Amino acid sequence: MTIKEYISDKFQSFGIQVSEADLLDMSLNANKDLEEEVSQECIGSVSVAMARFIPSLLLRATSINESGFSMSWNIDGIKSYYSMLCRQYGLKDELNDNKPKIRFL
């Protein structure tokens, strides 16, 4: 399986279709060629690139309804996947709003 197929399939499992430009952004972030085969050596950098891409993905519309055609994706699922990747690779979770808050009185 190529890196391009891997990334596309991972996002498709949440109902998200990524564009060629999105794939290019992630491959450049990972410093990997999209046609390279997924391996144990590259999966970490590809996963980190995917995690870094997810916040920009969440700025897009979550559903489309046009001329009887409807498409939506699982926003909670992708946020959970993002949090899992952040924990796994030691990244700062920019989306988790369940963090403790300190108030100074």
Residue, then its C-alpha position, 0 to 999 in steps of 0.5 A: m500500500t502506498i502512502k497516498e492510499y494509506i492516508s486516503d483510506k485512513f481519512q475515508s474511514f471517517g467519511i472524509q475525502v482528501s484532495e490531491a493538494d491535501l495529500l501533497d501537504m501531508s507528504l511534504n510535511a512527512n518528507k515522504d513521496l506519496e508513491e512510497e510504500v508504507s513501512q515501519e520506518c515511515i509510518g511515524s512521520v506519516s502519522v504525525a503529518m496527518a495529525r498536523f493536518i487535522p486542525s485545518l481539516l476541521l475548518r471545513a464544512t462538516s456536511i454538504n447537501e446539494s440537489g439530493f446529494s448529501m455527504s457528511w463526516n464524523i467530526d467527533g471521530i476525527k477529533s478522537y483520532y487526532s487526540m490519539l495521534c497526539r498522545q502517541y507521538g507526543l504532540k500538543d493536542e490543540l483541539n482538546d477543550n477538556k483541559p483543566k482551567i485555572r481561574f485567578l480570583 
